């Protein structure tokens, strides 16, 4: 959804933008080409740093790469001596580079070490988690982060089989899940939801997103924009609710959420009333974009 992202971000000469999910550098390069601006690129993946060096040779000091998590964007910018920026873009989830490199362990399409870490140098791998978590914790993670209805059956099977030998590869895990979840009519692999859930848990993806959204009003100049592309309902819900709350668009009360008499001043203006979805052309060229949802808002500078 690069054209839609650029339209909502609206890069301008002399401005500074944060690409919080650098990945292969596609967004950063497009922003730098669109305007005579600067881009601060953030990524925790060590492999992304090498790709950033290639772009630095082309754009020089207009591109700054910061190794870290986008949830720590405020601290990363402060450490780099950058106080405020004019835009913040996030393209969530796993990158094509990570998916296509079998050894990273993100995909069930290749038999490889069960890793799934976006930062390969730190933290617990998916294999560590799968072989150490209790059955109830496994079931909760698979249900809550993968929205998988067969989560308890999968967790029980994992615990049963790991007693015989550790589950160390993506192929082993995929076979376990497939034995517990019937094939779907839409052709999506039965392992998809479980792999998503474990990846989210291992990388604390929802926590990262919540921290990043909370940082927006501290890093953006008045008039600055935040654009987020999400790929599943859990991410989209966090972004949608943040924008609604901060823009004063939550609506009236209900039996579960009482009406608030005095609403806080709006801090953001919605740029997208509804989530934007990929065009037919993009879907035909990139099937991975089928679940993408784009939301954007502009910071008004109230209450900062």
N, C-alpha and C positions, 0 to 999 in steps of 0.2 A: 504493500500500500504506500509506496514511496511518493507518488504524485500527491496523494491525499495528505500525507504527513507534511510535505513541503507547503501545500496550500494552507494548512492550518497553522504551521509554524511561522510562515511568511518571513523568511530570512531577509535581513536588511544590512546594508553596508555599515561597518563600524561596530556592529553588535557582537555579543558573545553568547554562544549556545553550548549547552551540555548535551552530549550524546551519551546517555547513561548505560547503554548496552551496545558498545562498539562492535563486537562480533567480527564480521569481515570488513567493516568500515564503510559499508554502502551508504548509510545515512550521513555519516560524517563527510564523506566525499561529495555527496549531492548538495549538502548545505554549503560547503566551501565553494562549490561551483556556482551556486545560485546567487551568492552575494560576496562582497569583499569583507568578510567577517572572520571571526575566530571561533574555533570549536574546541571544547574541552571534552575529550573522549575518556570514558571510564569503562573498565572491564576487569573482572577478577581472574579471567582465564589467562594463564601465562602465554598461551599461543597467540592471543590477540595483540600482545605487545609487539611481537615480530611483524604482524601485519600493519600495525600503526607506524612502525619505522619506515616501511615502504611509502606510506602516504606522506610522512614527514619530509621525505626527500623531495616530494613534489610541491608541498605547500609550506614547508619551512616552519616558522614560528607561529603560523596561523593555526596549526594543530598542536594541541598539548595532550599527551596521553598520561592518565593517572591510573595506576594499578590499584584496584580496590573494588568494593561492592557499591552499587548505586544507592543502596540504602544509607550509606555513609556519605552521601554527596555533600552535605553541608560541611562536615569536617574535612573532607578531601579538598574542597575549594578553599577553605580557610588556610589549610596547610600550604596550598599553592599560591596564597596571597591574592585570591580572587574573592571579592566581597559579594557582588551581585551579577546576575546574568540576565539575558533577555529571552531565553527560552530553554526548555528542558524536554527532551524527547526520550521515550522508553519504548523499546520493542521487546516485549517480555518473552519468557520461556527459553527454550534451547535453540541455539543458532543452527543454521544448515551445516556449518563447519563441524560443529560438535556432533550432530546427528550422523553425518556422513563418514566421520572417522570412527571406524568400528571399535578401536581399542579404548575409546572413551566410555563405552558401555552404556550409552543412552538408548540404543536401538535394539529391539527384539529381532530385527531383520538379519543380524549377524551374530554369530556366537563369539563372544569376547568377554574379557574380565568385567564383572558386574561392579562398575565404578560409579558413574553418573555424577561425579563432582565437577562443578564448573571451575573450581580452583583445584587443580590436580595435586597441588603441593600441600594442601591443608584440609583438615576436617575428616569426618567419618564417611567412608564409601558406602554405597548401597549394599554391598556384600557384608560389611561390618554390621549395618543396621539389621538386615534380613536375618543374620545368624545370631544376633544378640537380643533383639527386642522380644518382649513377651507376646504371647498370642493375642491378648486383648489390645495391646498397643499396635501391633501389626494390623489387626482388623480395623481399628479406629483410623489409622493413617490411610489405609486403602479405601475405606468408606468416605471419610471426610475430604480427602484430597483428590481421590479418583472418582468419587460418586459411584463406586462399584457396589452393586447390590449383593454380590456373592463374596463380599469381603471376609466374612467369618469362615466360610468354607475354604477360601484361599489361605487365610492365616493358619487355619488348622492343618492344612496340607503341608505348608512350609515348615511348621514346627515338627510335624511328623517325619518329614524327609530329612531335615537337617540333623536329626538325631543319628541318622545312618551315616551321613557325610555332609560337610559344609556345602552350601549353595554358593558357588563362586563365579558362575558365568551367566550371561544374559540368556543363553539357550536353555540352561537348567530352569531358570525362573519362568521363562516364557512357557515351557512345557508344563510346568506345575499349574500355571494360571489357565492354560488351555484345557487342562484336564478337569478344571472346576467350573469354567464358564462356557456355556454353549455358543456356537458360532452365531453371529448376527447376520441378518438379511442384507445389511448395507455393505457387507464385505470388510468391515473394520476388524482388525485382529483382536481377539478376546483379551490379549495382553495389554492393549493400549492404555486402559484406565489405571491398571496397577502400576505400569511403568511410569505413567505421569505422576501418580501419587507418591511413589518412592523418590522420584526426582525432586518433587516439590519439598518433601520432607528433608532429604539430604542437603539441599541447598538453601533451606529456609526461605523459599521464594516468596511466600505470602507475607512473611515478616519483613523481608527486604522491601517489598512494594509498599507496605503500610508506612515504613520509616521514610521511604522516598517521598510519598505523597505528603506526609507531615512536614517535610523539609521545604516544600514548594514555596510557601509564603515567606520563608526565611532567606531563600537564595534568589528569588525573582525580583527584578525591578518592577515598579508599577507599570502595567502594560505588557509585562512579560507573559509568555505563553507556555503552557505545558500540554504536550501531546503524548498520549499513551495508546499503544497497540497491544491488546491482550488476545489470548488464544483459548481461554476457557472461562466458564461462568464464574469461577471463584475469583479470578483476577478482575474480571470485568465488574463484578459486584463491588469490590473494594474501590475501584476507580469511580464508578457511577455514584456510589453513596458519598464518597469524599466530595466530589464536585457538587452534588445536590445539597449537601450540608453547608458547604462553604459559599454557595451561591444563593442560599435562601430559597431553594426550590424543593424543599422536602414536603411541602403541602401541609394540609391540616392534620390534626391529631386523629388517633384511633383508640380503640379499647386497649391496644397493646402499647401505644406510644401517645401519651397525653399531649394535648395542644399546649404549646409554649406561648405565653402571652407576649413576652418581649423577645423578639428574635434578634440575634446578634447581627450587626451590619454585614452585608454580603462582602466577601473578600475576593470572590471570583465571579466572572461572567461566563456562562456557558457558550462555547463556540459551536458545539454540536448538541442539539436538543436530544437527538437519538444517536446511538452508535452507528458509525459509518461501516459499511461492509465492502469486501472486495468487488471490483467490477467483473463482469463476465469475461473480459479479456484477461484479467489477471488470473482468474480461476482456471482458465484454459491453459495459461502458461506456467502456473505455479499451484499445484493442487494442495500444497501445504498451507496455503493462505485461506483455505475454505472456512476455518473457524475464527478468522481474525475480526476483531472489533476495535474501531478507533474512536476515542473520545478526546476532546480538547477543551481547554478553558483558558481564560485570560485573567491574570492577577490584577486586581484593582488597587491594591496597596492599602486596604483598610485594616486597621487593627494590628499591623505588623509591629 
